[in-house]
Structure formats: C-alpha cells, structure tokens
Amino acid sequence: MKRGERIYAYIQQGSEAWPGDQVTGRIGFDAQQIAAALDILRNNVSKELNELHRQGKIVKFLGRPVLYFDKACLESALGVELGEGACQFDDVEAISQSKAPAEPENPFARLIGADRSLKRQVEQAKAAILYPPDGLHTLIVGQTGVGKTLFAHMMFEYGKTMHRFAEDAPFVTFNCADYYNNPQLLISHVFGYVKGAFTGAEQSKAGLVEEADGGVLFLDEIHRLPPEGQEMIFYFMDTGTFNRLGETRRSRQAKVLIIGATTEDPDSVLTKTFVRRIPNIMKIPPLAERSSGEKLDIIKLMFQDEAQRVKKPIRVGVETIKALVGSIGSGNVGQLKSNIKLLCAQAFLSGIDSPEGIEVDFKMLPQQIRNGLLTLSANRQALAEVTKALGSDSCIIVPPGPEFQLTDADSGVEPFNLYQVVEAKVDLLKGEGISSDLIKQILATDVNIYVRNLYNKKHSVNMTTRERLLKIVDASLVDFAEHVALYVQKRMNSSYHDRFLYAFSLHLSAFLKRVKSKDVPHKELEGAVPQDSLCLEVAQEIGSLIEKHYHIEVPRVEIEYIALLLESSQEDDLDDRVVIVVATHGQSTATSMVEVAQRLFGTTDVSVLAVDMPLEVRPQAVLDKMTAMLKSMHCLKGVLILADMGSLCNLGPSLEKSIEVPVRTIDMVSTPLILEAMRKAELAGMDLDGLYDSLASFHGYEARDVTKDEELAKVTDDGRVVVTICSTGQGTALKLKSLVEDILRGAGQSLPVIPVGLVKLEERLQEIAEGHRIVAAVGVKKPAMRIPFIPLEAIIDGAGEAALLEIVTGSRGTVRPRQGSRVVQNLCAESLRKFLTYLNPEKVLPLLMEFDQRLEAGRAEPLANPLRIRLLVHCGCALERCVMRKPLHYGGNPAELDRRKVQQLQKAAELFSEKLHLTLATDEYYFMAEMI
C-alpha cells in the first residue's frame, strides 16, 4: 500500500469510529498524530494530506493544529453535500453556514489592491454606479496597461450585482483611436447614420449609443475624440438625446452610462466643457507605484492562469519572482503578463515530458528581467518585504487551486540548511556578474527573513523550543546550543534565546555533518558581516566554545555564518516595550532632543517618537498627529509622553481613549530624562507604571558625592528633610540614602535625603537644622537631637518603612501592598545583579515580587523582610538553574518538611510556568520550605 493510501485508510478508519452526536466539537486528525501512528516523517505526512485534500477525499479544519477528516463520513454524519473539490472550514458549524444562500459577490473583491492602494478608486466607482437617478459618468485616467478596461468591466458587474443594470444589460466597448483620422466616420460609428448621410451610406444604421441603451458605453482612448464628437457626447450626457449622422433634430433617446478611459492629462487633451460634464474622474496608479505585496499578488495570479492553461504545476524560483518584481516599469500589468507568458512557454517546452510539472528558472530570464533583481536590491526595504513574503523555498502553483504556496504548505518539520540558502544564492548572483557588495546585501536580507520565518512557523506549535529541537537533533547538541544561547543573551544584552537557539541548533548540526564529510563552506561569504560588528565578535567567541566542546577547528567562514545567524535572530519585542513620545513646543525642539538622546544612547529605535508643536498649531492637530503615528506601530504595553508644558501635558486621557492603550505623562522634559526613559524601557524592560514611577522625581544624572551645601539647597517648600546616618556618610550611607529615597518616592513624597557620618554628627545635624526641619533620621546611631529615629534594622525588617512613611505623611497605611516593600525590591535587585549570570535581573524581579504576593496571600502571617529577601533571591537563582538545567539536590528528608508549605510554594510558583514556561525542580521547593 502506498504512503498516501495508508494515511487515507487511517483517516477513514478513525472517521468511521467518530460518534455522530458530537457534531459541535473539534474533530479530525492532525499531521503529528498521523505521523506518530504510522511511523512516517511529519513533512511527508503533510505533503500527502495536502494532496488528499486537493483530490477532495478529506476535509480540512483550519486552526492550530490543522485537522483532517474523511469527507464522505462527514457528509453522512451531518446529512449535507459538501460538493466537489477541496473543502476547508474553521469548524464543523461553518459547514452548515457554507450551505446557506450566498450573498451576491462583490466584483471588486477580486481586484488586487481593492482594500489597499485602489481602495479610494473602488469607493469612487461604487458611488458613481449607485448615485441616483442613473449614476455618474466616469473618466478613468492611467498609463497604458494599468487595468482601466478591467476596472470599467468591474464597475459594470457591480452595477448588475446592485441591480442598477439588468442582467442582460449591454456593455459596449469602442476604441476611439480606431477612427481618429476620420472624425466623421468616428461620429457615425458612435451615434449611427441615416441613409444617404455620406457616400456609401445605402441604408440607415444604429450607432453604439443605441446599442448600449440600458447599459454602459466604454470609450477607450477617449482623448482621440475630435472636438465636435466631444460636443455631441456631452450634449448626450446632459439631455439623454442624440441624432444620427445626417439627421437635423436630436429626437432619439437612450439611457447610457458613459465610462471613458485615457492615458493623457484630461485638462490637456479634452475640451473644458467636456471635462466639466464628467463629475467623476479617477486615476489608477501605475504598477510600479503599488506596494510589493500587490505586485506579488498580481504575479501569483498570472502564474496561476498559466498553470491552468498548461494543466501542470509550475515551480518558480524565489530569485525569479524577485527579478519580475524589480523589472516592473512603464509596461505595467500588460508587459508583466507578456513576460510571464513567455517564461512559462519556454519552461513548458523544456519540461514537456516531465509529469511533475515545469520549472521557471532564473537562468531562462531575458537580461532586462534579470536586471530587475538589481533594481529591487537597491531598495533594501522593498527587498526585505518581498523576501519575507516569499520565504526561501521555490514556490509552486498547482492548477486549478487558488493558492500560491511554498513547497511544504503545512507547518511540519522542514530542513534548515543555511549553507544551501547562501551558497546557491552566491553561485546564482555571482554568475550574473553582480558585485560582491550587492551580493552581501542580498544575502544579509535573505538570511534575516529566512531565520525569522523559520522560527515563526514553528512558534505556533504547542511545544517548547527544546521539545521541537529534540525531534530533529540529539539531546547533547541541544544542551550545548542552550548553553551558547544563554551566553549570547547575556553577552549581547538582548532577547536572543528562542529564535537563536532554534536556528543555531539546526545550523550546528549541519556544520558538524560537514566537518565529518570534509565539506568546506563557501568562501565567498566572507565579509558579509561588517568587521567591527558586535555580532562578528560574539560569533568568534562562539567559535571558540565550539572548538573547546567538540575538539574541532572552526574555519573563519563558519564564523561569518554564525554572525549572520546572530544578526537575523534577535527577537522582535517591540510589542513588549513602552513607546516613548517626546512632545514639546517649537518648530523642531522635540526632534532635536530625540536625535541627541538617540546618538548618546547609540540607537535610532522607532519606539522613541518626536512630536513638535509650533506655536501657531492647535493642540487638537498635535493629538491627531500622535494618534496617527501610534496607530501605525506596536504600543500594546503603553505610551509614556514626555512633554514640556501647557496643553501637551493634558493630551494623555484623549490619546488613551483614541488608541485604547494606557498612557502616562511626565512634564518638564529634558534630554537626561529622555535618556533615562530609553535606558529603563529598552534595557531594563520596565512596564509603563514602573517607568512612570521611576521617572516622576528624576532631575538629571547627579554626582553621588554631593556637597553639604548642595544637599541643603535641595529642600522642600516647607523646609523638611530626612537624614541617613552611617559611619562615614559615604558608601553604606549613600546606599541607605538611595533606599530611603525610593521608599519616599513610592509613596509620592519628594523630601530630600541627606547622608551624614558619625564624625561630628551632632554639629552636622545642627547645621542642617538651621532653617530646615529634620523630620526623621534613619541609620546606625540614634542622635542626641530630639528627632524621630528609625534604626537600620527596622528599615530592613519592614516595620521601619511603614514608620517612616507615617512620620512623613502623618497617616498610616501608605505602603501599597500590591507594589510590595521597596526595601525588599531594592535589596533583592542588588543581590540578583551579583548572582545572576544569564537571566536579566530587571525582568525577573517583577515576577519574583508577584511570587511573593501570591505566597503571602496563602499564608496566615507575613514573612519578615530578611527572610523574604533570602527566599526571593534563592528563587531567582533557582530560575537560572532551571534554565541551565542544573537544579540543586536536597540532601535532607522531605518527609520531615511541612507539606503545606511546599504546596503553598508550588502554587505561588505556577506563575513561572505561565509567564516564563519554566518549572522549578521539586528539590528547590524543599530548600525554600526549609527556609520558612
């Protein structure tokens, strides 16, 4: 039995056993399930399933994963006929909906770009057809080959769909250029003539206007009409009456919608009186001005037409399609269609005896089309868009299906071979005489898109990256790749882990096979990555790790491959960042501040936007500009507005309502404030509220060893200050100062905190007290002066934090439980920075504080702060050990531990599984239970 027959028999057998009373549930069998049951490779199962679906034997249920079911069994169970051909639905209920009477099809839905670049023209066309009582006469302007005639036909079809025209209404086409040298003959052809009107008119004849009565008269190249012909046309537009050539009275009537088309400027080639009679003038943009996505869709459609003609699948190389996109010029759709027809004809001749199909190869392209690849490569953004849309494999068009799909249309495991991607492309481009610099640019873009698409397709599968890798490569290689990925994440201070881990594991496997077979990588790749690139530097370090681990030599060219992977593997985490908007009064104040901050920060990241407000511009206009900018980008985590003053500080609520994401505003913007916001948003990954709280009292990058005069100058309006006391007034005292400031800032207080030493303590306090009121002292020694004192131990223990806030605010309960203790957060953060090597302490700390809150909620009494700090630091280190797959082993007797404490810890730690997909080892809970 063949492979496809085995798979179909398995689906049939399972479908027959399916209980018919569960028609509302998800049914079917996914490719992974079938592969495991029949011991067939996953990608081969996907290929056979697609073929069975095309043959109409099985039904496809869309979703993740895609499910398949026997079509005959489903028809029998549901009592419906699903018709001929392939069927696919979102769920079982969609089958019954699919059998409902269909809505009239909108003809414009078939027009590529109807919802994109041609959206305004489509709306104009619909309005022209529906405008009472008889529609609006229309002039379509555009270059030769842009689709003016097609657009006119779609307008007519839309009119029939909306019952504006009868089903048998005529659509009459006339090209005015056919008779432009003989105006009289042209007019007689349009309006008709009577017997004897001119020599040879032996009998009367009706014209196109009478023939089009009740429908549309499409006048192509209308600019060829002579002035007297235009006059007769606009008189007919005005009155609905006309006369044949040779008649003296306009006594004839017809109801005709005129649609004209011209390649020229109407104001230059048509009389002004004629143009004024046409209320609806629309311009169709040339194909070269339309988006890359629309160009690709048009190319796909044309190849589909050719596949149906030759009745064979057509394989088209990615570089061929790129060359076709880049070759699009003034010839527009017509020229593109001719090029594709010629290519398919040549491919058909070459593969006439091949039952598998025909192949359109880059080598068969004429030189002018090959040059299109160079044209496209000159526009890096367009090249990236096209590469992303196409992927890296050849594309296959299968008749008569409507899909333009990659070789493996399903999401099964597919081979990753970076060598093949790069070397085949280098050979192809080098053979065309393309320069080395341009080859490197194309390579960098293609590899970038290839790696991203590869991992994104896998990301939908309900397995971890490690689980997916273990189905392809051995565990020891994955262990080493995980070690390298963690090293990269720490070394480059960025989110590299999953995507790089996946791509690097597969590439390392291919590299080791090449080493074994002594197959040296392609030398022409060298230089594709800039020599001063951090990626190249880290790649060299990775090469050393490979050499040390596998005891092999890593050639220089392999370092280039790894550097390309690094450049292509950085995570797209714009969704997870706060967008910063700098808004100031003036012509270019905000723009200048952002440019300076970006240069100092070393980035031009799009998550920092500048909005300038000239003095004559109204606030509403600025709000509209902000809204438009933010709606065009990812800002799901929120927006922080850094404004200077006035109305800009009050736009937050309106903006939040418009874009439906949280918005916070901080006034008195400065360049240091922008820098600090960028640092905390980009590097520390703070959320919106955390970012707002940390910046609310930021006043610049001050020197930490401030003088006493500077400290005394920074007092509140009522003169209140807090002092911290340690042995020297430096070192520990400054750390304590920072801790106390954070406690006060968290409660919305901005009192100055002044560190002092034990030497001449009382004299120093007297100096501070002259003209200022010391509300509290925090530290290692109680001063003789009668001021409230809070010992350092009390601050660390937690009781002192509440006492300090009570003294400052005059009320209890100012510590917000949801935020947790500022002391605990600060001390935990300091410890984690010392102990964590791979995980980012700034991103782990919020999860640890949430873990603390969940644990506290399940306990009868709270833990003391010193114990909480020990517990949270241990938990943070346990998370890193989990990532490194090196958990601790508990040496005691677990039976002696309080089982309730272990369960409380495990329940609180569920959030790590939810948000980090990490599960701590059971022994880690035993250590933590022993602590508490």
Summary of the structure (lengths in Angstrom):
residues: 932
radius of gyration: 36.9
end to end distance: 64.1
largest distance: 129.1
contacts: 2892
relative contact order: 0.04
helix: 54%
strand: 11%
